[in-house]
Amino acid sequence: MDNTLIIKGEELKKIINTSFPNVKHLITSDKDYAILDTEWVKKHAYPAFIEWIQVFGFQRKIRSSYWKTNWDCEDLSDSFKAYLRFLHAAANSHTLTERMKGDKNITNATSVSAGTMFYRNNGSKSGGHAINIFLSEDMEPAYFEPEAGVFINLNEEEEKSTWYVNF
Amino acid sequence: MVRKLLIKLFGIKTFEDYKKKCVLTPKYYKSPKEKK
């Protein structure tokens, strides 16, 4: 039996709509999502992700961040999300046919609770910023800054300014 | 054998090292029903 904490796509949409009342683009493309342990995301997955991107020559930090003109906040958050999806798919690789023969996945959830979101820093009208969004154990949004590898808080204005969320 | 020795001596990273560091098994929260 799959004992993983899972959220259905429709329930996820409700949480996003409640948390970000002004969201214009909300994409939940999968049927259900296994909820990743946020402590594991920060302490294990993020350092491994940084190791992973070294193969592309991103080992040298620029101004103490991984930001580059052609690989900035949305690229960083999109790629961290993709990396977590790779891990999820690799760890749960048994197909339905294989499962019918007795093979078991950790979870059969079609995706993981790792998303990207765009908001305006301090409600600024000029620029936006992209970060990752996860869910806590009690299904609250948890914001992750992939440039620094830490969970952050958004103020009310920033939450209200969120216009794009993609899981 | 020689290859393994050279890798060890010069600390050369192999694909297996890289894979071990990067391909992790995700940790998920458990469903509250299962915790009881």
N, CA and C atoms of all chains as a GROMACS GRO file, in nm:
protein
  609
    1MET      N    1   0.085  -0.121   0.000
    1MET     CA    2   0.000   0.000   0.000
    1MET      C    3   0.088   0.125   0.000
    2ASP      N    4   0.052   0.221  -0.083
    2ASP     CA    5   0.124   0.347  -0.093
    2ASP      C    6   0.091   0.432   0.030
    3ASN      N    7   0.189   0.454   0.118
    3ASN     CA    8   0.162   0.531   0.240
    3ASN      C    9   0.213   0.674   0.232
    4THR      N   10   0.238   0.720   0.111
    4THR     CA   11   0.290   0.855   0.089
    4THR      C   12   0.178   0.958   0.097
    5LEU      N   13   0.210   1.074   0.151
    5LEU     CA   14   0.112   1.184   0.154
    5LEU      C   15   0.100   1.241   0.012
    6ILE      N   16  -0.022   1.236  -0.039
    6ILE     CA   17  -0.047   1.274  -0.179
    6ILE      C   18  -0.159   1.378  -0.184
    7ILE      N   19  -0.147   1.470  -0.279
    7ILE     CA   20  -0.256   1.567  -0.300
    7ILE      C   21  -0.304   1.556  -0.445
    8LYS      N   22  -0.433   1.562  -0.464
    8LYS     CA   23  -0.488   1.556  -0.600
    8LYS      C   24  -0.471   1.693  -0.666
    9GLY      N   25  -0.460   1.692  -0.797
    9GLY     CA   26  -0.440   1.816  -0.871
    9GLY      C   27  -0.548   1.920  -0.842
   10GLU      N   28  -0.672   1.875  -0.830
   10GLU     CA   29  -0.783   1.968  -0.805
   10GLU      C   30  -0.771   2.034  -0.667
   11GLU      N   31  -0.729   1.955  -0.567
   11GLU     CA   32  -0.710   2.010  -0.432
   11GLU      C   33  -0.594   2.110  -0.430
   12LEU      N   34  -0.490   2.077  -0.506
   12LEU     CA   35  -0.374   2.166  -0.515
   12LEU      C   36  -0.417   2.301  -0.574
   13LYS      N   37  -0.501   2.296  -0.677
   13LYS     CA   38  -0.550   2.419  -0.739
   13LYS      C   39  -0.623   2.507  -0.637
   14LYS      N   40  -0.702   2.444  -0.552
   14LYS     CA   41  -0.777   2.520  -0.450
   14LYS      C   42  -0.682   2.590  -0.355
   15ILE      N   43  -0.577   2.519  -0.312
   15ILE     CA   44  -0.479   2.579  -0.220
   15ILE      C   45  -0.411   2.699  -0.286
   16ILE      N   46  -0.375   2.682  -0.413
   16ILE     CA   47  -0.305   2.790  -0.485
   16ILE      C   48  -0.398   2.911  -0.501
   17ASN      N   49  -0.521   2.886  -0.540
   17ASN     CA   50  -0.615   2.996  -0.559
   17ASN      C   51  -0.643   3.071  -0.429
   18THR      N   52  -0.645   2.998  -0.317
   18THR     CA   53  -0.667   3.061  -0.187
   18THR      C   54  -0.544   3.142  -0.144
   19SER      N   55  -0.427   3.086  -0.167
   19SER     CA   56  -0.303   3.152  -0.123
   19SER      C   57  -0.267   3.272  -0.210
   20PHE      N   58  -0.302   3.264  -0.339
   20PHE     CA   59  -0.263   3.371  -0.433
   20PHE      C   60  -0.388   3.417  -0.507
   21PRO      N   61  -0.462   3.509  -0.446
   21PRO     CA   62  -0.591   3.548  -0.503
   21PRO      C   63  -0.582   3.613  -0.641
   22ASN      N   64  -0.463   3.666  -0.676
   22ASN     CA   65  -0.451   3.734  -0.806
   22ASN      C   66  -0.377   3.652  -0.912
   23VAL      N   67  -0.364   3.523  -0.887
   23VAL     CA   68  -0.291   3.440  -0.984
   23VAL      C   69  -0.365   3.438  -1.118
   24LYS      N   70  -0.288   3.460  -1.225
   24LYS     CA   71  -0.350   3.464  -1.359
   24LYS      C   72  -0.322   3.336  -1.437
   25HIS      N   73  -0.209   3.276  -1.409
   25HIS     CA   74  -0.172   3.153  -1.480
   25HIS      C   75  -0.145   3.044  -1.377
   26LEU      N   76  -0.236   2.953  -1.367
   26LEU     CA   77  -0.221   2.842  -1.272
   26LEU      C   78  -0.224   2.711  -1.350
   27ILE      N   79  -0.113   2.640  -1.343
   27ILE     CA   80  -0.102   2.515  -1.420
   27ILE      C   81  -0.074   2.399  -1.325
   28THR      N   82  -0.165   2.304  -1.322
   28THR     CA   83  -0.140   2.178  -1.252
   28THR      C   84  -0.164   2.070  -1.357
   29SER      N   85  -0.058   2.016  -1.409
   29SER     CA   86  -0.069   1.930  -1.526
   29SER      C   87  -0.081   1.781  -1.492
   30ASP      N   88  -0.068   1.746  -1.364
   30ASP     CA   89  -0.073   1.604  -1.329
   30ASP      C   90  -0.195   1.570  -1.243
   31LYS      N   91  -0.225   1.442  -1.239
   31LYS     CA   92  -0.343   1.394  -1.166
   31LYS      C   93  -0.324   1.409  -1.015
   32ASP      N   94  -0.209   1.368  -0.966
   32ASP     CA   95  -0.182   1.381  -0.823
   32ASP      C   96  -0.033   1.399  -0.797
   33TYR      N   97  -0.002   1.447  -0.676
   33TYR     CA   98   0.135   1.488  -0.643
   33TYR      C   99   0.176   1.431  -0.507
   34ALA      N  100   0.289   1.364  -0.504
   34ALA     CA  101   0.344   1.316  -0.376
   34ALA      C  102   0.411   1.435  -0.308
   35ILE      N  103   0.386   1.451  -0.179
   35ILE     CA  104   0.440   1.567  -0.108
   35ILE      C  105   0.581   1.539  -0.059
   36LEU      N  106   0.676   1.614  -0.113
   36LEU     CA  107   0.816   1.596  -0.074
   36LEU      C  108   0.841   1.652   0.065
   37ASP      N  109   0.926   1.586   0.140
   37ASP     CA  110   0.968   1.632   0.272
   37ASP      C  111   1.055   1.757   0.250
   38THR      N  112   1.011   1.870   0.302
   38THR     CA  113   1.081   1.996   0.275
   38THR      C  114   1.221   2.001   0.337
   39GLU      N  115   1.238   1.933   0.447
   39GLU     CA  116   1.371   1.926   0.510
   39GLU      C  117   1.468   1.851   0.417
   40TRP      N  118   1.418   1.744   0.356
   40TRP     CA  119   1.499   1.667   0.262
   40TRP      C  120   1.532   1.751   0.139
   41VAL      N  121   1.435   1.830   0.095
   41VAL     CA  122   1.457   1.917  -0.022
   41VAL      C  123   1.575   2.010   0.004
   42LYS      N  124   1.574   2.071   0.121
   42LYS     CA  125   1.678   2.170   0.153
   42LYS      C  126   1.813   2.104   0.182
   43LYS      N  127   1.812   2.001   0.264
   43LYS     CA  128   1.939   1.943   0.311
   43LYS      C  129   2.003   1.844   0.216
   44HIS      N  130   1.921   1.777   0.134
   44HIS     CA  131   1.978   1.672   0.048
   44HIS      C  132   1.959   1.699  -0.101
   45ALA      N  133   1.834   1.730  -0.140
   45ALA     CA  134   1.807   1.744  -0.283
   45ALA      C  135   1.877   1.868  -0.341
   46TYR      N  136   1.873   1.979  -0.271
   46TYR     CA  137   1.934   2.101  -0.327
   46TYR      C  138   2.086   2.086  -0.347
   47PRO      N  139   2.161   2.038  -0.245
   47PRO     CA  140   2.306   2.019  -0.269
   47PRO      C  141   2.333   1.922  -0.385
   48ALA      N  142   2.249   1.820  -0.398
   48ALA     CA  143   2.268   1.724  -0.508
   48ALA      C  144   2.237   1.790  -0.642
   49PHE      N  145   2.138   1.879  -0.643
   49PHE     CA  146   2.103   1.953  -0.766
   49PHE      C  147   2.221   2.041  -0.809
   50ILE      N  148   2.283   2.109  -0.710
   50ILE     CA  149   2.398   2.195  -0.741
   50ILE      C  150   2.512   2.111  -0.798
   51GLU      N  151   2.530   1.992  -0.742
   51GLU     CA  152   2.630   1.898  -0.795
   51GLU      C  153   2.595   1.860  -0.940
   52TRP      N  154   2.467   1.834  -0.962
   52TRP     CA  155   2.418   1.790  -1.094
   52TRP      C  156   2.447   1.894  -1.201
   53ILE      N  157   2.422   2.023  -1.168
   53ILE     CA  158   2.439   2.126  -1.272
   53ILE      C  159   2.586   2.158  -1.300
   54GLN      N  160   2.675   2.102  -1.218
   54GLN     CA  161   2.818   2.126  -1.244
   54GLN      C  162   2.862   2.067  -1.378
   55VAL      N  163   2.789   1.967  -1.423
   55VAL     CA  164   2.824   1.905  -1.551
   55VAL      C  165   2.806   2.006  -1.666
   56PHE      N  166   2.724   2.108  -1.642
   56PHE     CA  167   2.704   2.211  -1.744
   56PHE      C  168   2.798   2.331  -1.723
   57GLY      N  169   2.889   2.317  -1.627
   57GLY     CA  170   2.985   2.423  -1.602
   57GLY      C  171   2.932   2.534  -1.513
   58PHE      N  172   2.836   2.503  -1.429
   58PHE     CA  173   2.779   2.605  -1.342
   58PHE      C  174   2.840   2.601  -1.202
   59GLN      N  175   2.961   2.549  -1.192
   59GLN     CA  176   3.020   2.536  -1.059
   59GLN      C  177   3.068   2.670  -1.003
   60ARG      N  178   3.097   2.765  -1.091
   60ARG     CA  179   3.150   2.892  -1.042
   60ARG      C  180   3.036   2.989  -1.014
   61LYS      N  181   3.029   3.030  -0.891
   61LYS     CA  182   2.924   3.126  -0.854
   61LYS      C  183   2.964   3.265  -0.904
   62ILE      N  184   2.866   3.338  -0.948
   62ILE     CA  185   2.890   3.476  -0.989
   62ILE      C  186   2.825   3.565  -0.884
   63ARG      N  187   2.903   3.651  -0.826
   63ARG     CA  188   2.854   3.740  -0.718
   63ARG      C  189   2.777   3.661  -0.613
   64SER      N  190   2.835   3.551  -0.572
   64SER     CA  191   2.777   3.466  -0.467
   64SER      C  192   2.640   3.409  -0.501
   65SER      N  193   2.608   3.403  -0.628
   65SER     CA  194   2.482   3.338  -0.665
   65SER      C  195   2.505   3.260  -0.793
   66TYR      N  196   2.407   3.180  -0.832
   66TYR     CA  197   2.420   3.102  -0.955
   66TYR      C  198   2.360   3.177  -1.073
   67TRP      N  199   2.327   3.301  -1.052
   67TRP     CA  200   2.261   3.382  -1.153
   67TRP      C  201   2.356   3.414  -1.269
   68LYS      N  202   2.308   3.401  -1.390
   68LYS     CA  203   2.381   3.442  -1.510
   68LYS      C  204   2.280   3.514  -1.599
   69THR      N  205   2.327   3.596  -1.689
   69THR     CA  206   2.232   3.672  -1.773
   69THR      C  207   2.143   3.580  -1.855
   70ASN      N  208   2.198   3.467  -1.897
   70ASN     CA  209   2.118   3.376  -1.980
   70ASN      C  210   2.069   3.254  -1.900
   71TRP      N  211   2.081   3.260  -1.769
   71TRP     CA  212   2.033   3.150  -1.684
   71TRP      C  213   2.002   3.211  -1.548
   72ASP      N  214   1.885   3.268  -1.540
   72ASP     CA  215   1.852   3.344  -1.420
   72ASP      C  216   1.744   3.275  -1.337
   73CYS      N  217   1.670   3.355  -1.260
   73CYS     CA  218   1.583   3.296  -1.157
   73CYS      C  219   1.482   3.194  -1.210
   74GLU      N  220   1.420   3.223  -1.325
   74GLU     CA  221   1.320   3.126  -1.372
   74GLU      C  222   1.385   2.999  -1.428
   75ASP      N  223   1.507   3.015  -1.483
   75ASP     CA  224   1.579   2.896  -1.531
   75ASP      C  225   1.622   2.808  -1.414
   76LEU      N  226   1.668   2.875  -1.309
   76LEU     CA  227   1.713   2.802  -1.190
   76LEU      C  228   1.595   2.729  -1.123
   77SER      N  229   1.483   2.798  -1.107
   77SER     CA  230   1.368   2.734  -1.040
   77SER      C  231   1.306   2.626  -1.129
   78ASP      N  232   1.300   2.652  -1.261
   78ASP     CA  233   1.247   2.548  -1.353
   78ASP      C  234   1.335   2.423  -1.352
   79SER      N  235   1.468   2.445  -1.350
   79SER     CA  236   1.556   2.328  -1.357
   79SER      C  237   1.556   2.250  -1.225
   80PHE      N  238   1.543   2.320  -1.111
   80PHE     CA  239   1.534   2.248  -0.983
   80PHE      C  240   1.408   2.164  -0.979
   81LYS      N  241   1.300   2.221  -1.030
   81LYS     CA  242   1.174   2.147  -1.036
   81LYS      C  243   1.190   2.023  -1.126
   82ALA      N  244   1.252   2.043  -1.243
   82ALA     CA  245   1.272   1.931  -1.336
   82ALA      C  246   1.359   1.823  -1.273
   83TYR      N  247   1.464   1.866  -1.202
   83TYR     CA  248   1.554   1.772  -1.136
   83TYR      C  249   1.477   1.685  -1.035
   84LEU      N  250   1.390   1.749  -0.957
   84LEU     CA  251   1.312   1.673  -0.857
   84LEU      C  252   1.217   1.576  -0.926
   85ARG      N  253   1.167   1.614  -1.042
   85ARG     CA  254   1.080   1.522  -1.118
   85ARG      C  255   1.159   1.404  -1.173
   86PHE      N  256   1.283   1.430  -1.214
   86PHE     CA  257   1.370   1.320  -1.257
   86PHE      C  258   1.387   1.219  -1.143
   87LEU      N  259   1.416   1.272  -1.023
   87LEU     CA  260   1.439   1.184  -0.908
   87LEU      C  261   1.313   1.103  -0.876
   88HIS      N  262   1.199   1.171  -0.883
   88HIS     CA  263   1.072   1.104  -0.854
   88HIS      C  264   1.046   0.991  -0.955
   89ALA      N  265   1.069   1.021  -1.082
   89ALA     CA  266   1.044   0.921  -1.187
   89ALA      C  267   1.144   0.805  -1.178
   90ALA      N  268   1.269   0.838  -1.146
   90ALA     CA  269   1.372   0.733  -1.136
   90ALA      C  270   1.346   0.641  -1.018
   91ALA      N  271   1.298   0.698  -0.908
   91ALA     CA  272   1.275   0.618  -0.786
   91ALA      C  273   1.145   0.539  -0.793
   92ASN      N  274   1.059   0.576  -0.885
   92ASN     CA  275   0.928   0.509  -0.896
   92ASN      C  276   0.906   0.466  -1.041
   93SER      N  277   0.996   0.384  -1.088
   93SER     CA  278   1.000   0.356  -1.232
   93SER      C  279   0.914   0.240  -1.277
   94HIS      N  280   0.853   0.167  -1.182
   94HIS     CA  281   0.777   0.049  -1.224
   94HIS      C  282   0.646   0.088  -1.292
   95THR      N  283   0.625   0.030  -1.409
   95THR     CA  284   0.505   0.057  -1.488
   95THR      C  285   0.386  -0.020  -1.429
   96LEU      N  286   0.269   0.009  -1.478
   96LEU     CA  287   0.149  -0.060  -1.430
   96LEU      C  288   0.160  -0.211  -1.452
   97THR      N  289   0.212  -0.250  -1.568
   97THR     CA  290   0.228  -0.393  -1.598
   97THR      C  291   0.323  -0.458  -1.496
   98GLU      N  292   0.433  -0.391  -1.468
   98GLU     CA  293   0.530  -0.445  -1.371
   98GLU      C  294   0.468  -0.453  -1.232
   99ARG      N  295   0.390  -0.352  -1.199
   99ARG     CA  296   0.327  -0.350  -1.066
   99ARG      C  297   0.226  -0.463  -1.051
  100MET      N  298   0.159  -0.494  -1.162
  100MET     CA  299   0.063  -0.604  -1.159
  100MET      C  300   0.133  -0.738  -1.137
  101LYS      N  301   0.262  -0.741  -1.172
  101LYS     CA  302   0.340  -0.865  -1.152
  101LYS      C  303   0.404  -0.869  -1.012
  102GLY      N  304   0.384  -0.761  -0.935
  102GLY     CA  305   0.434  -0.762  -0.797
  102GLY      C  306   0.538  -0.658  -0.764
  103ASP      N  307   0.595  -0.590  -0.865
  103ASP     CA  308   0.694  -0.486  -0.835
  103ASP      C  309   0.625  -0.367  -0.769
  104LYS      N  310   0.695  -0.302  -0.677
  104LYS     CA  311   0.633  -0.190  -0.605
  104LYS      C  312   0.715  -0.063  -0.615
  105ASN      N  313   0.647   0.048  -0.633
  105ASN     CA  314   0.710   0.180  -0.625
  105ASN      C  315   0.695   0.230  -0.482
  106ILE      N  316   0.774   0.332  -0.447
  106ILE     CA  317   0.753   0.398  -0.317
  106ILE      C  318   0.614   0.461  -0.321
  107THR      N  319   0.586   0.527  -0.433
  107THR     CA  320   0.454   0.587  -0.454
  107THR      C  321   0.418   0.580  -0.602
  108ASN      N  322   0.290   0.570  -0.630
  108ASN     CA  323   0.245   0.571  -0.769
  108ASN      C  324   0.191   0.708  -0.810
  109ALA      N  325   0.214   0.809  -0.727
  109ALA     CA  326   0.170   0.945  -0.761
  109ALA      C  327   0.234   0.986  -0.893
  110THR      N  328   0.157   1.056  -0.977
  110THR     CA  329   0.206   1.089  -1.110
  110THR      C  330   0.309   1.202  -1.112
  111SER      N  331   0.320   1.274  -1.000
  111SER     CA  332   0.422   1.379  -0.995
  111SER      C  333   0.461   1.410  -0.850
  112VAL      N  334   0.547   1.510  -0.834
  112VAL     CA  335   0.587   1.554  -0.700
  112VAL      C  336   0.547   1.700  -0.679
  113SER      N  337   0.533   1.734  -0.552
  113SER     CA  338   0.486   1.869  -0.517
  113SER      C  339   0.600   1.970  -0.524
  114ALA      N  340   0.654   1.988  -0.643
  114ALA     CA  341   0.758   2.089  -0.665
  114ALA      C  342   0.709   2.177  -0.778
  115GLY      N  343   0.689   2.304  -0.749
  115GLY     CA  344   0.640   2.396  -0.851
  115GLY      C  345   0.728   2.518  -0.866
  116THR      N  346   0.694   2.599  -0.964
  116THR     CA  347   0.761   2.728  -0.981
  116THR      C  348   0.655   2.838  -0.971
  117MET      N  349   0.695   2.953  -0.923
  117MET     CA  350   0.600   3.065  -0.915
  117MET      C  351   0.672   3.197  -0.941
  118PHE      N  352   0.597   3.291  -0.998
  118PHE     CA  353   0.651   3.425  -1.025
  118PHE      C  354   0.574   3.526  -0.941
  119TYR      N  355   0.645   3.616  -0.880
  119TYR     CA  356   0.581   3.722  -0.801
  119TYR      C  357   0.663   3.848  -0.814
  120ARG      N  358   0.609   3.957  -0.761
  120ARG     CA  359   0.681   4.085  -0.766
  120ARG      C  360   0.748   4.109  -0.631
  121ASN      N  361   0.880   4.135  -0.635
  121ASN     CA  362   0.953   4.163  -0.511
  121ASN      C  363   0.894   4.285  -0.442
  122ASN      N  364   0.856   4.269  -0.318
  122ASN     CA  365   0.797   4.379  -0.241
  122ASN      C  366   0.687   4.451  -0.317
  123GLY      N  367   0.615   4.377  -0.397
  123GLY     CA  368   0.503   4.435  -0.471
  123GLY      C  369   0.544   4.527  -0.585
  124SER      N  370   0.675   4.527  -0.618
  124SER     CA  371   0.726   4.615  -0.725
  124SER      C  372   0.650   4.592  -0.856
  125LYS      N  373   0.623   4.701  -0.927
  125LYS     CA  374   0.549   4.688  -1.053
  125LYS      C  375   0.644   4.656  -1.169
  126SER      N  376   0.773   4.691  -1.150
  126SER     CA  377   0.867   4.678  -1.260
  126SER      C  378   0.918   4.536  -1.282
  127GLY      N  379   0.970   4.476  -1.178
  127GLY     CA  380   1.034   4.346  -1.199
  127GLY      C  381   0.968   4.233  -1.127
  128GLY      N  382   0.989   4.114  -1.176
  128GLY     CA  383   0.936   3.995  -1.110
  128GLY      C  384   1.049   3.906  -1.066
  129HIS      N  385   1.014   3.805  -0.989
  129HIS     CA  386   1.114   3.710  -0.943
  129HIS      C  387   1.051   3.571  -0.946
  130ALA      N  388   1.133   3.471  -0.979
  130ALA     CA  389   1.086   3.332  -0.983
  130ALA      C  390   1.152   3.252  -0.872
  131ILE      N  391   1.072   3.173  -0.805
  131ILE     CA  392   1.122   3.084  -0.699
  131ILE      C  393   1.050   2.949  -0.711
  132ASN      N  394   1.085   2.857  -0.624
  132ASN     CA  395   1.015   2.728  -0.619
  132ASN      C  396   0.911   2.731  -0.508
  133ILE      N  397   0.807   2.654  -0.528
  133ILE     CA  398   0.703   2.642  -0.426
  133ILE      C  399   0.681   2.493  -0.397
  134PHE      N  400   0.676   2.463  -0.267
  134PHE     CA  401   0.650   2.326  -0.222
  134PHE      C  402   0.530   2.330  -0.129
  135LEU      N  403   0.492   2.216  -0.076
  135LEU     CA  404   0.386   2.212   0.024
  135LEU      C  405   0.443   2.154   0.153
  136SER      N  406   0.399   2.211   0.265
  136SER     CA  407   0.442   2.156   0.393
  136SER      C  408   0.357   2.033   0.424
  137GLU      N  409   0.389   1.969   0.535
  137GLU     CA  410   0.316   1.848   0.574
  137GLU      C  411   0.168   1.877   0.597
  138ASP      N  412   0.138   2.002   0.641
  138ASP     CA  413  -0.002   2.038   0.662
  138ASP      C  414  -0.060   2.117   0.543
  139MET      N  415   0.000   2.096   0.427
  139MET     CA  416  -0.050   2.147   0.299
  139MET      C  417  -0.048   2.300   0.287
  140GLU      N  418   0.048   2.363   0.354
  140GLU     CA  419   0.066   2.507   0.339
  140GLU      C  420   0.177   2.531   0.237
  141PRO      N  421   0.166   2.638   0.154
  141PRO     CA  422   0.275   2.666   0.060
  141PRO      C  423   0.405   2.697   0.134
  142ALA      N  424   0.514   2.645   0.082
  142ALA     CA  425   0.647   2.672   0.138
  142ALA      C  426   0.734   2.723   0.024
  143TYR      N  427   0.794   2.842   0.042
  143TYR     CA  428   0.866   2.910  -0.065
  143TYR      C  429   1.015   2.882  -0.056
  144PHE      N  430   1.074   2.843  -0.167
  144PHE     CA  431   1.216   2.806  -0.168
  144PHE      C  432   1.291   2.892  -0.269
  145GLU      N  433   1.397   2.956  -0.221
  145GLU     CA  434   1.481   3.041  -0.308
  145GLU      C  435   1.596   2.957  -0.362
  146PRO      N  436   1.588   2.914  -0.490
  146PRO     CA  437   1.692   2.823  -0.540
  146PRO      C  438   1.826   2.889  -0.567
  147GLU      N  439   1.832   3.021  -0.558
  147GLU     CA  440   1.963   3.087  -0.573
  147GLU      C  441   2.046   3.071  -0.447
  148ALA      N  442   1.976   3.053  -0.333
  148ALA     CA  443   2.048   3.042  -0.206
  148ALA      C  444   2.028   2.907  -0.137
  149GLY      N  445   1.930   2.830  -0.183
  149GLY     CA  446   1.905   2.700  -0.122
  149GLY      C  447   1.838   2.707   0.013
  150VAL      N  448   1.752   2.806   0.032
  150VAL     CA  449   1.684   2.821   0.161
  150VAL      C  450   1.534   2.847   0.141
  151PHE      N  451   1.456   2.809   0.242
  151PHE     CA  452   1.314   2.844   0.242
  151PHE      C  453   1.302   2.988   0.289
  152ILE      N  454   1.213   3.062   0.227
  152ILE     CA  455   1.196   3.203   0.260
  152ILE      C  456   1.049   3.233   0.292
  153ASN      N  457   1.026   3.350   0.348
  153ASN     CA  458   0.889   3.396   0.371
  153ASN      C  459   0.854   3.501   0.267
  154LEU      N  460   0.731   3.502   0.224
  154LEU     CA  461   0.682   3.611   0.138
  154LEU      C  462   0.585   3.692   0.221
  155ASN      N  463   0.589   3.824   0.205
  155ASN     CA  464   0.490   3.904   0.277
  155ASN      C  465   0.357   3.902   0.201
  156GLU      N  466   0.256   3.959   0.264
  156GLU     CA  467   0.121   3.952   0.207
  156GLU      C  468   0.116   4.016   0.068
  157GLU      N  469   0.188   4.126   0.055
  157GLU     CA  470   0.189   4.198  -0.073
  157GLU      C  471   0.250   4.111  -0.184
  158GLU      N  472   0.357   4.041  -0.147
  158GLU     CA  473   0.424   3.954  -0.245
  158GLU      C  474   0.334   3.836  -0.283
  159GLU      N  475   0.264   3.782  -0.184
  159GLU     CA  476   0.171   3.672  -0.215
  159GLU      C  477   0.060   3.720  -0.308
  160LYS      N  478   0.013   3.841  -0.280
  160LYS     CA  479  -0.094   3.897  -0.364
  160LYS      C  480  -0.045   3.929  -0.506
  161SER      N  481   0.086   3.954  -0.518
  161SER     CA  482   0.140   3.991  -0.650
  161SER      C  483   0.170   3.868  -0.736
  162THR      N  484   0.158   3.748  -0.680
  162THR     CA  485   0.190   3.626  -0.756
  162THR      C  486   0.096   3.609  -0.874
  163TRP      N  487   0.155   3.600  -0.993
  163TRP     CA  488   0.068   3.590  -1.112
  163TRP      C  489   0.084   3.458  -1.188
  164TYR      N  490   0.181   3.377  -1.146
  164TYR     CA  491   0.205   3.252  -1.221
  164TYR      C  492   0.248   3.142  -1.124
  165VAL      N  493   0.178   3.029  -1.129
  165VAL     CA  494   0.217   2.912  -1.049
  165VAL      C  495   0.204   2.789  -1.139
  166ASN      N  496   0.309   2.712  -1.144
  166ASN     CA  497   0.309   2.594  -1.231
  166ASN      C  498   0.361   2.472  -1.155
  167PHE      N  499   0.273   2.374  -1.139
  167PHE     CA  500   0.313   2.246  -1.080
  167PHE      C  501   0.319   2.141  -1.189
  168MET      N  502   4.234  -0.209  -1.308
  168MET     CA  503   4.310  -0.202  -1.183
  168MET      C  504   4.391  -0.072  -1.176
  169VAL      N  505   4.469  -0.050  -1.285
  169VAL     CA  506   4.550   0.073  -1.294
  169VAL      C  507   4.458   0.194  -1.293
  170ARG      N  508   4.347   0.181  -1.366
  170ARG     CA  509   4.249   0.291  -1.376
  170ARG      C  510   4.195   0.326  -1.236
  171LYS      N  511   4.159   0.221  -1.162
  171LYS     CA  512   4.106   0.241  -1.027
  171LYS      C  513   4.208   0.308  -0.936
  172LEU      N  514   4.334   0.266  -0.950
  172LEU     CA  515   4.442   0.321  -0.869
  172LEU      C  516   4.464   0.469  -0.901
  173LEU      N  517   4.464   0.500  -1.030
  173LEU     CA  518   4.483   0.640  -1.073
  173LEU      C  519   4.368   0.728  -1.023
  174ILE      N  520   4.246   0.673  -1.032
  174ILE     CA  521   4.128   0.747  -0.986
  174ILE      C  522   4.142   0.778  -0.838
  175LYS      N  523   4.187   0.677  -0.761
  175LYS     CA  524   4.203   0.692  -0.617
  175LYS      C  525   4.316   0.791  -0.583
  176LEU      N  526   4.429   0.776  -0.653
  176LEU     CA  527   4.546   0.861  -0.626
  176LEU      C  528   4.520   1.007  -0.656
  177PHE      N  529   4.454   1.033  -0.769
  177PHE     CA  530   4.437   1.172  -0.813
  177PHE      C  531   4.297   1.227  -0.783
  178GLY      N  532   4.216   1.146  -0.714
  178GLY     CA  533   4.083   1.193  -0.675
  178GLY      C  534   3.995   1.226  -0.794
  179ILE      N  535   4.011   1.152  -0.903
  179ILE     CA  536   3.931   1.179  -1.023
  179ILE      C  537   3.788   1.132  -1.001
  180LYS      N  538   3.694   1.217  -1.039
  180LYS     CA  539   3.554   1.178  -1.023
  180LYS      C  540   3.512   1.089  -1.139
  181THR      N  541   3.445   0.980  -1.105
  181THR     CA  542   3.394   0.892  -1.209
  181THR      C  543   3.244   0.919  -1.227
  182PHE      N  544   3.190   0.862  -1.333
  182PHE     CA  545   3.046   0.879  -1.354
  182PHE      C  546   2.969   0.819  -1.237
  183GLU      N  547   3.019   0.710  -1.183
  183GLU     CA  548   2.951   0.645  -1.069
  183GLU      C  549   2.950   0.737  -0.947
  184ASP      N  550   3.059   0.810  -0.924
  184ASP     CA  551   3.064   0.906  -0.812
  184ASP      C  552   2.957   1.012  -0.832
  185TYR      N  553   2.954   1.061  -0.955
  185TYR     CA  554   2.860   1.168  -0.991
  185TYR      C  555   2.717   1.120  -0.973
  186LYS      N  556   2.691   0.999  -1.022
  186LYS     CA  557   2.557   0.941  -1.012
  186LYS      C  558   2.516   0.924  -0.866
  187LYS      N  559   2.610   0.875  -0.785
  187LYS     CA  560   2.582   0.851  -0.643
  187LYS      C  561   2.545   0.982  -0.572
  188LYS      N  562   2.612   1.090  -0.611
  188LYS     CA  563   2.585   1.220  -0.548
  188LYS      C  564   2.457   1.284  -0.598
  189CYS      N  565   2.423   1.256  -0.723
  189CYS     CA  566   2.311   1.330  -0.784
  189CYS      C  567   2.179   1.255  -0.792
  190VAL      N  568   2.184   1.125  -0.801
  190VAL     CA  569   2.058   1.049  -0.817
  190VAL      C  570   2.015   0.997  -0.680
  191LEU      N  571   1.937   1.078  -0.613
  191LEU     CA  572   1.892   1.044  -0.478
  191LEU      C  573   1.753   0.983  -0.481
  192THR      N  574   1.720   0.911  -0.376
  192THR     CA  575   1.583   0.862  -0.360
  192THR      C  576   1.504   0.968  -0.285
  193PRO      N  577   1.396   1.017  -0.343
  193PRO     CA  578   1.321   1.123  -0.276
  193PRO      C  579   1.262   1.076  -0.143
  194LYS      N  580   1.251   1.173  -0.051
  194LYS     CA  581   1.184   1.145   0.077
  194LYS      C  582   1.051   1.219   0.076
  195TYR      N  583   0.946   1.144   0.098
  195TYR     CA  584   0.811   1.202   0.096
  195TYR      C  585   0.755   1.201   0.237
  196TYR      N  586   0.660   1.291   0.260
  196TYR     CA  587   0.587   1.284   0.387
  196TYR      C  588   0.497   1.162   0.383
  197LYS      N  589   0.472   1.107   0.500
  197LYS     CA  590   0.381   0.991   0.509
  197LYS      C  591   0.240   1.041   0.532
  198SER      N  592   0.146   0.966   0.480
  198SER     CA  593   0.005   0.998   0.503
  198SER      C  594  -0.026   0.984   0.653
  199PRO      N  595  -0.100   1.081   0.712
  199PRO     CA  596  -0.130   1.074   0.856
  199PRO      C  597  -0.195   0.941   0.896
  200LYS      N  598  -0.273   0.885   0.807
  200LYS     CA  599  -0.340   0.756   0.836
  200LYS      C  600  -0.239   0.647   0.862
  201GLU      N  601  -0.128   0.653   0.786
  201GLU     CA  602  -0.026   0.549   0.797
  201GLU      C  603   0.063   0.566   0.919
  202LYS      N  604   0.063   0.690   0.975
  202LYS     CA  605   0.152   0.716   1.088
  202LYS      C  606   0.098   0.653   1.217
  203LYS      N  607  -0.034   0.639   1.223
  203LYS     CA  608  -0.096   0.587   1.346
  203LYS      C  609  -0.068   0.439   1.364
   0.00000   0.00000   0.00000
